[in-house]
Amino acid sequence: MRHVTIYTTDEAYNQFIELAKNLRYVTKIETDDEPTKEEVVSNIKRGFEEMQLIKTGQLKTTSLADFLNEL
């Protein structure tokens, strides 16, 4: 199976995706869409909630040394 990467403008993006969906030999379309504003806000809120849990001791963290050793 071959892989194709295409860089295009936002204007042509939707047209290209629709075209690709209609090609019988295209089996999968993956896009690297940027997150929506709602997703960004949700992720930030989740981060603050996790920080509160860490501060209250309800969520454990990994030490920096352990984290770096995993890499």
C-alpha positions as CSV (number, residue, x, y, z in Angstrom):
1,M,0.0,0.0,0.0
2,R,1.3,3.5,-0.8
3,H,1.0,6.6,1.2
4,V,0.5,10.1,-0.2
5,T,1.0,13.5,1.6
6,I,-0.5,16.6,0.1
7,Y,-0.1,20.1,1.3
8,T,-3.0,22.4,0.2
9,T,-4.7,25.6,1.1
10,D,-7.7,25.6,3.4
11,E,-9.9,26.7,0.5
12,A,-9.0,23.6,-1.6
13,Y,-8.9,21.2,1.3
14,N,-12.6,20.3,1.5
15,Q,-12.9,19.9,-2.3
16,F,-9.9,17.6,-2.3
17,I,-11.2,15.4,0.6
18,E,-14.6,15.1,-1.2
19,L,-12.8,14.1,-4.4
20,A,-10.7,11.5,-2.6
21,K,-13.7,10.0,-0.9
22,N,-15.3,9.3,-4.3
23,L,-12.3,7.5,-5.7
24,R,-12.9,3.7,-5.6
25,Y,-9.3,2.9,-5.0
26,V,-8.9,5.2,-1.9
27,T,-9.2,2.9,1.1
28,K,-8.5,5.3,4.0
29,I,-8.3,9.1,4.5
30,E,-6.4,10.4,7.5
31,T,-6.2,14.1,8.2
32,D,-4.2,16.1,10.7
33,D,-6.8,18.7,11.4
34,E,-6.1,21.3,13.9
35,P,-8.1,21.0,17.1
36,T,-11.3,23.1,17.4
37,K,-11.6,25.9,20.0
38,E,-13.9,23.7,22.0
39,E,-11.3,20.9,22.1
40,V,-8.5,23.2,23.2
41,V,-10.7,24.7,26.0
42,S,-11.7,21.2,27.1
43,N,-8.1,20.0,27.2
44,I,-7.1,23.1,29.3
45,K,-10.0,22.5,31.7
46,R,-9.0,18.8,32.0
47,G,-5.4,19.9,32.8
48,F,-6.5,22.2,35.5
49,E,-8.8,19.5,37.0
50,E,-5.8,17.1,37.0
51,M,-3.6,19.7,38.7
52,Q,-6.2,20.1,41.5
53,L,-6.3,16.3,42.0
54,I,-2.5,16.2,42.2
55,K,-2.5,19.0,44.7
56,T,-5.0,17.3,46.9
57,G,-3.2,13.9,46.6
58,Q,-6.0,12.2,44.8
59,L,-3.8,11.6,41.7
60,K,-0.3,10.4,41.7
61,T,2.4,11.7,39.4
62,T,5.6,10.2,38.0
63,S,8.9,11.7,39.0
64,L,11.0,13.4,36.4
65,A,13.7,10.8,36.7
66,D,11.3,7.9,36.1
67,F,9.7,9.8,33.1
68,L,13.1,10.3,31.5
69,N,14.2,6.7,32.1
70,E,11.1,5.6,30.2
71,L,12.4,7.5,27.1
